[in-house]
């Protein structure tokens, strides 16, 4: 009887064990055609997508400001810049190693001063340029279309820019990024420029036409800039009204007209000194007959700016825009 009881007990325990295992199996194994549910504490994430990288496909054909079509079979390995603005752009794109020459006037960034000099903006050293065997020479607003063609006739590949608006400056930067296969770097530069531009336009957007100040700008003794140039647009973007906007391009000034226009603010280049008199530009402006009656002079609103930042249509030009806006509306831009 005891033995029978033991056998019955053992058999019952084994049946219970089998049922327990079967139950575990039904909980852990998925049914046909279904996926197991994830654990309650487990979070699922979609697979990471590869970041898209902008790459240039060669051959690439582009047109410069003169209408010249240039075809690049690959990214230029040796580049000469004979324009300070274009030099700043090339360095901003990370092309230090590719730059084999700059103009005598290129002074920014500091690394540009260590590059071989290729002459002036209007009369570059043709022999030095040919000896450097560049794949590309870039030039800007200082060189005429005729001078650029002369270099092409010597067998030099020349890309000339001639920006008239801020958008043109950014478009040139984007184009240089495409030519050199540095599109990602160009994108970052342009994004920063747009951010700086938007800071200014946002600060002055509430100004009414009556509140906008009249502005006169003089960056070379006796010369000012009218409509059709990017510097005129900078004044407009900064919320000012260029008193010379009724003229086109760069013009010799009429002192009587400026007195009549009576600007609220006068902007000048603090880098300029008259070679003959050794006077600074603000001394020249304030010393002109009758100009002491101009509102800007009476209110001491004659402001010097770094003309390298303002006059060079390169990646720093939106920093120049901010300086112009601060000079006109110091209460709006800190």
VMD Tcl script that draws the C-alpha trace (Angstrom):
set ca {
  {0.00 0.00 0.00}
  {2.82 2.44 0.84}
  {4.60 1.55 -2.38}
  {1.43 2.18 -4.38}
  {1.01 5.55 -2.66}
  {4.60 6.53 -3.50}
  {4.16 5.52 -7.15}
  {0.93 7.50 -7.41}
  {2.56 10.58 -5.84}
  {5.59 10.37 -8.13}
  {3.36 10.00 -11.18}
  {1.29 13.03 -10.21}
  {4.41 15.17 -9.74}
  {5.69 14.21 -13.18}
  {2.35 15.08 -14.82}
  {2.39 18.48 -13.09}
  {5.97 19.08 -14.27}
  {5.07 18.26 -17.87}
  {2.06 20.61 -17.73}
  {4.20 23.39 -16.29}
  {6.82 23.03 -19.03}
  {4.09 23.01 -21.67}
  {2.66 26.20 -20.23}
  {6.09 27.88 -20.29}
  {6.57 26.78 -23.86}
  {3.24 28.24 -24.95}
  {4.18 31.59 -23.39}
  {7.69 31.80 -24.87}
  {7.09 30.42 -28.38}
  {5.24 32.60 -30.91}
  {2.33 31.26 -32.83}
  {2.79 30.55 -36.51}
  {2.70 33.76 -38.53}
  {3.11 36.16 -35.59}
  {6.09 38.01 -34.10}
  {6.94 37.84 -30.41}
  {6.01 40.98 -28.52}
  {8.96 42.93 -27.15}
  {9.56 43.07 -23.41}
  {7.76 45.86 -21.62}
  {10.99 47.71 -20.76}
  {12.53 47.35 -24.21}
  {12.34 50.28 -26.67}
  {12.74 49.68 -30.36}
  {14.27 52.35 -32.62}
  {14.26 52.63 -36.39}
  {17.58 51.91 -38.08}
  {19.81 54.95 -38.34}
  {19.87 56.46 -41.81}
  {23.18 57.42 -43.33}
  {23.66 61.17 -43.41}
  {23.52 62.54 -46.94}
  {26.77 64.19 -47.99}
  {26.87 66.72 -50.81}
  {29.40 65.59 -53.40}
  {30.26 67.11 -56.75}
  {29.87 64.97 -59.82}
  {32.46 65.63 -62.50}
  {32.73 66.71 -65.23}
  {31.13 69.96 -64.03}
  {30.42 72.93 -66.31}
  {29.71 76.38 -64.82}
  {29.50 79.95 -66.11}
  {31.26 82.91 -64.50}
  {30.11 86.56 -64.37}
  {31.48 87.24 -67.86}
  {29.47 84.39 -69.36}
  {32.56 82.23 -69.80}
  {31.78 78.49 -69.59}
  {34.35 76.47 -67.62}
  {34.39 72.68 -67.44}
  {36.16 70.88 -64.59}
  {37.02 67.21 -64.98}
  {37.97 67.09 -61.29}
  {38.36 69.39 -58.31}
  {41.15 71.95 -58.90}
  {44.30 71.01 -57.02}
  {46.12 74.34 -57.44}
  {44.19 77.61 -57.11}
  {45.30 81.24 -57.33}
  {43.12 84.06 -56.03}
  {43.75 87.64 -57.06}
  {40.83 89.06 -55.11}
  {40.72 89.51 -51.31}
  {37.02 88.55 -51.14}
  {37.54 85.35 -53.12}
  {40.62 84.52 -51.04}
  {38.53 84.79 -47.86}
  {35.93 82.52 -49.43}
  {38.46 79.86 -50.42}
  {39.95 79.79 -46.93}
  {36.48 79.65 -45.37}
  {35.84 76.54 -47.47}
  {38.96 74.86 -46.06}
  {41.06 75.11 -49.23}
  {44.28 76.29 -47.61}
  {46.37 73.49 -49.15}
  {45.01 74.11 -52.64}
  {45.77 77.86 -52.61}
  {49.15 78.45 -54.29}
  {49.01 82.22 -54.69}
  {47.14 85.40 -53.68}
  {47.16 89.07 -54.58}
  {49.44 91.58 -52.87}
  {46.43 92.95 -50.97}
  {45.16 89.71 -49.48}
  {45.54 89.97 -45.70}
  {42.77 87.78 -44.26}
  {42.87 85.24 -42.78}
  {46.39 85.36 -41.39}
  {47.34 82.28 -43.41}
  {46.78 84.28 -46.62}
  {49.75 86.51 -45.80}
  {52.10 83.51 -46.06}
  {51.04 82.56 -49.59}
  {53.12 83.51 -52.67}
  {52.16 86.95 -53.99}
  {50.83 87.25 -57.53}
  {50.75 91.04 -57.96}
  {48.01 93.64 -57.72}
  {44.28 93.44 -58.33}
  {44.45 95.36 -61.61}
  {47.90 94.29 -62.78}
  {48.64 90.74 -61.58}
  {52.05 89.22 -62.18}
  {51.37 87.13 -65.26}
  {54.76 85.42 -65.22}
  {54.36 84.32 -61.60}
  {50.87 83.04 -62.29}
  {51.94 81.00 -65.31}
  {54.93 79.58 -63.40}
  {52.61 78.41 -60.60}
  {50.68 76.29 -63.15}
  {47.28 76.76 -61.49}
  {44.24 74.70 -62.38}
  {42.11 77.73 -61.62}
  {42.51 81.47 -61.07}
  {39.64 83.31 -59.36}
  {39.11 87.05 -59.41}
  {36.37 89.45 -58.39}
  {34.89 92.91 -58.73}
  {38.25 94.69 -59.09}
  {39.17 93.03 -62.38}
  {37.46 94.00 -65.61}
  {36.05 91.44 -68.01}
  {38.67 92.54 -70.56}
  {41.53 91.88 -68.13}
  {40.09 88.45 -67.32}
  {39.94 87.62 -71.03}
  {43.56 88.72 -71.45}
  {44.60 86.12 -68.87}
  {42.53 83.49 -70.66}
  {44.35 84.35 -73.88}
  {47.56 83.42 -72.04}
  {46.15 79.95 -71.40}
  {45.05 80.61 -67.79}
  {41.69 79.27 -66.58}
  {39.96 82.29 -65.00}
  {36.69 82.44 -63.07}
  {35.48 85.99 -62.44}
  {32.73 87.08 -60.02}
  {30.79 90.36 -59.99}
  {28.23 90.23 -57.17}
  {25.67 93.05 -56.99}
  {23.59 91.70 -54.11}
  {24.07 89.68 -50.94}
  {22.36 86.72 -52.59}
  {24.96 86.91 -55.37}
  {27.74 86.65 -52.77}
  {26.20 83.53 -51.25}
  {25.56 82.05 -54.70}
  {29.26 82.50 -55.55}
  {30.26 80.75 -52.33}
  {27.94 77.88 -53.18}
  {29.42 77.69 -56.68}
  {32.99 77.62 -55.38}
  {31.91 74.79 -53.12}
  {30.65 72.86 -56.14}
  {33.76 73.52 -58.22}
  {36.13 72.39 -55.46}
  {33.94 69.58 -54.08}
  {33.62 71.42 -50.77}
  {29.85 71.73 -50.82}
  {29.34 70.79 -47.18}
  {31.74 73.54 -46.09}
  {30.00 76.04 -48.38}
  {26.63 75.09 -46.93}
  {27.84 75.84 -43.39}
  {29.30 79.21 -44.41}
  {26.07 80.23 -46.13}
  {23.93 79.12 -43.17}
  {25.99 81.35 -40.86}
  {25.69 84.28 -43.26}
  {21.91 83.86 -43.45}
  {21.73 83.75 -39.66}
  {23.63 87.05 -39.37}
  {21.50 88.65 -42.09}
  {18.29 87.54 -40.38}
  {19.45 88.96 -37.04}
  {19.65 92.38 -38.66}
  {16.45 92.28 -40.68}
  {14.52 91.02 -37.66}
  {15.86 93.87 -35.50}
  {14.84 96.63 -37.94}
  {11.66 95.16 -39.42}
  {9.34 97.29 -37.24}
  {10.77 100.60 -38.49}
  {8.28 102.77 -40.33}
  {9.38 104.74 -43.41}
  {9.39 107.89 -41.26}
  {11.68 106.24 -38.70}
  {14.28 105.07 -41.20}
  {17.44 107.15 -41.08}
  {19.16 108.70 -44.08}
  {22.70 107.38 -44.55}
  {25.70 108.65 -46.48}
  {28.70 106.34 -46.99}
  {32.23 107.31 -48.08}
  {34.91 104.64 -48.26}
  {37.31 106.49 -50.53}
  {37.89 110.27 -50.28}
  {35.31 112.03 -52.42}
  {33.52 108.86 -53.57}
  {30.25 107.24 -52.57}
  {28.15 104.31 -53.77}
  {24.71 104.38 -55.33}
  {22.18 101.76 -56.34}
  {23.06 98.56 -58.16}
  {25.92 97.63 -55.80}
  {25.85 95.25 -52.85}
  {26.99 97.98 -50.44}
  {23.84 99.97 -51.23}
  {21.80 96.85 -50.47}
  {23.58 96.45 -47.12}
  {22.37 99.91 -46.09}
  {18.81 99.00 -47.11}
  {18.90 95.66 -45.28}
  {20.15 97.51 -42.20}
  {17.05 99.69 -42.26}
  {18.73 102.80 -43.67}
  {18.06 104.95 -46.72}
  {21.11 105.57 -48.90}
  {21.08 109.26 -49.90}
  {23.09 108.35 -53.02}
  {20.60 105.70 -54.16}
  {19.42 108.06 -56.92}
  {22.76 107.44 -58.63}
  {24.10 104.18 -60.03}
  {27.34 102.51 -59.00}
  {30.34 104.36 -57.57}
  {30.30 108.14 -58.04}
  {32.32 111.21 -57.19}
  {30.34 113.15 -54.64}
  {28.72 116.55 -54.88}
  {29.40 118.20 -51.52}
  {26.47 120.55 -52.00}
  {24.13 117.63 -52.71}
  {25.17 115.81 -49.52}
  {24.54 118.97 -47.49}
  {21.09 119.23 -49.09}
  {20.35 115.53 -48.49}
  {21.30 116.08 -44.82}
  {22.03 112.46 -43.77}
  {21.33 111.37 -40.20}
  {24.34 109.04 -40.20}
  {27.65 109.16 -42.08}
  {29.66 105.96 -42.49}
  {33.30 106.05 -43.52}
  {36.32 103.80 -43.78}
  {38.50 104.02 -40.69}
  {41.32 102.37 -42.65}
  {41.79 105.28 -45.07}
  {44.25 108.14 -44.68}
  {44.84 110.82 -47.33}
  {48.37 110.37 -48.66}
  {48.97 114.09 -49.19}
  {47.46 115.65 -46.09}
  {47.81 112.58 -43.80}
  {44.31 113.30 -42.55}
  {41.94 110.49 -41.68}
  {38.70 110.25 -43.63}
  {36.55 111.45 -40.73}
  {38.77 114.55 -40.40}
  {38.30 115.22 -44.09}
  {34.52 114.79 -43.86}
  {34.07 116.98 -40.78}
  {36.40 119.63 -42.19}
  {34.44 120.25 -45.39}
  {32.83 123.64 -45.74}
  {29.20 123.61 -44.62}
  {29.24 119.98 -43.48}
  {29.13 121.06 -39.86}
  {25.45 121.81 -40.48}
  {24.67 118.21 -41.49}
  {22.63 116.38 -38.85}
  {25.10 113.46 -38.71}
  {28.02 115.79 -37.99}
  {26.09 117.89 -35.46}
  {24.98 114.74 -33.60}
  {28.40 113.11 -33.82}
  {26.89 110.25 -35.84}
  {29.95 109.92 -38.06}
  {30.98 106.29 -37.64}
  {34.12 104.56 -38.87}
  {33.90 100.97 -40.10}
  {36.41 98.35 -41.18}
  {36.21 98.62 -44.95}
  {37.76 95.17 -45.41}
  {34.65 93.67 -43.84}
  {32.16 96.02 -45.50}
  {33.60 96.29 -49.00}
  {34.68 92.69 -49.61}
  {31.80 90.58 -50.96}
  {32.89 87.43 -49.18}
  {31.89 85.34 -46.16}
  {32.40 88.23 -43.69}
  {30.12 90.67 -45.49}
  {27.15 89.82 -43.23}
  {29.34 90.70 -40.25}
  {29.77 94.02 -42.01}
  {26.00 94.25 -42.37}
  {25.67 93.92 -38.60}
  {28.24 96.69 -38.08}
  {26.34 98.98 -40.45}
  {23.09 98.29 -38.61}
  {24.72 98.96 -35.23}
  {26.11 102.25 -36.54}
  {22.69 103.39 -37.80}
  {20.52 102.00 -34.98}
  {22.71 101.35 -31.93}
  {19.59 101.11 -29.80}
  {18.24 98.20 -31.86}
  {21.41 96.15 -32.28}
  {23.73 95.64 -29.35}
}
mol new
graphics top color blue
foreach p $ca { graphics top sphere $p radius 0.5 }
foreach p [lrange $ca 0 end-1] q [lrange $ca 1 end] { graphics top cylinder $p $q radius 0.2 }
display resetview
